[in-house]
């Protein structure tokens, strides 16, 4: 017998409860009450015609039917979570963080930045004006502009312009 697909919220509730083996932890994760989850599970069990959990004094455990459908639902929701995470990572890939000293930022970088943004409107450019060395990992800096001799093992360095000092 082929069952119509149960409501997605009920399947999501089952997957979270089965993963945690706890109505309260699943309720916290899903931002609902344990009573609401209990109601969804009762409806799901009625629709499927099987019990999914053994309710014990000190907790719950999956029935044979629950153990049968859990792996597929767990894999399906994990796949959905991964797809959403890929979307979040793609959105983050459009962020470019540039670190430069405050003087260079104000006098050189900002006046030129508009051309880059016009050529790449999909990029969200952010500037970090700082005198300290850039922390590429901790501060998630992508590019740093500093006065340097150009030798930095593990980093790619390019000369932007020659620096010169003039007496005034």
N, C-alpha and C positions, 0 to 999 in steps of 0.2 A: 504494500500500500504506500503510495506517494503522498506525503503530507505537504500541504502548502507551506511556504517558507514562513516561519514564526517571525514575530516582530523583532527587528534588529536590536531594540533596547533590551528585550528579554534575553536574547542570545548574548548580548554584551554583559548583562548582569550575571548570567550563568557563568560566563568565562571568567569574570573577575572573582566571583565567589569560589569557583573551583580552583582558581590559581592560588588564592589566599587561604582557602578552606576556612573562610570566616565571612559571615554576613557583615559584621561591623567594619572590618578592614576594607572590604569591597565597597561598602557604602561610603567610607571616607574617600576612597579613590574616585568614585563616581559622583561624589557630592550630592548624595541622596540619603534618605534614612534607611536603616535596616528593614523597617516595616515595608517601605516601598519596594525594596528588593525582594522581600518575602512574597509580596503580592505578585510581582512579575514572575517569580519562579513558580508560584502556584498556577498562574495562567499558562505558563510554558509547559508545565507538567500535564495540565489538562489537555492542552492542544496536542501534545505528543502522545498522550495516553500512557506515560511511564513516569515513575518517580526518578528524579535525578540525584537526590541527596538522601542519605540516612541522617535524620536528626537525632543526635545523641545528647545525653545530659551535659557532657563536657565538650561539645563541638559537633561538627558535621563531617561526613565523608561521602564520597561519590558512590552511587549505586553502580551496578554493572552497566546500565544504560548511560549514566553520567560519564563513566570511564570510556565508554565507546565513542561518545560525541565530543568529549573535551579536546583531544589532540587536534582534530580538524578545526574546531572553533578557535582554539588557542593559536594555531598556525595562521588562520585567516585574519584574526585581529592583530597578530604580530606583523603580518604583511601590511595591513592598513596603517599601523603605527609607523612602520618603516617608510611607507610612501609619504606620509605627512612629514616625517623627519627629513626626507630628501627634499621636499618642497621648502622646508625651513632652511636647510643648508644652501639651497639654490638662492634663496632670498639673501642670505648672509654673504654669499659670494659676490653680490652686487655692491657690497659695502667696501670702500677703499679708505683705509685710515693712513693718513700721511702725518708723520711727526717731523717738525722742524723747529728751529729756535724762534722765539717770538719776533725778533727783528727781521729775520729772513721771511717769516710768515707774512708779516705786515707789509714789508717793502718789496718783496720779490714774488712770493708764492701766490698770494691772494689776487694781485693784479693779473696774473696769468691763468689762474684756475678756471675762469669763465670759458676760455677756449676749449679746455679739456672737457668740461661739463657739456658744452654745446656739441662737441664731437661724440660724446658718450653719455647720452641722457639716461641710459638705464643704470648708470653707476651713481651710488649715493656716496659722495666724497665727504670725509670728515677730517678735520684738521686737529692735531694735538700739538699745541705750541708749548714746548718744554726745552729747558736748558740741559736736562739730563739725557743720558744715553737712552735710546729706544729699547723697550722690552718687547721684542717681536712676538713672544708667546704670551706673556702675562697680560700685556696691554692690547694684544691683538693688532699691533701695528704692522702694516703691510710694507710701507716705504718710509725711510728716514732720510732726512737731508741734514748733513752735519759737515762742518769744516773738518777735513781729515786728510791724512796722507794716502788713503786709498787701499791700505793693506788690512783686510779683515777676513781671516780664515772662516770659511763656511758661509760667507755673505758675498753677494755680487755687488761690486761698487763701480760707479761710473762718475767721471768728472763732469760736472755741470758747467763750470766756468773757472777760469783762473782768478785767484784772489790777488788783489794788489792794494798796496797801502800808499797813500799820497799825503804829503804834508800840506796842511791848509792853514 
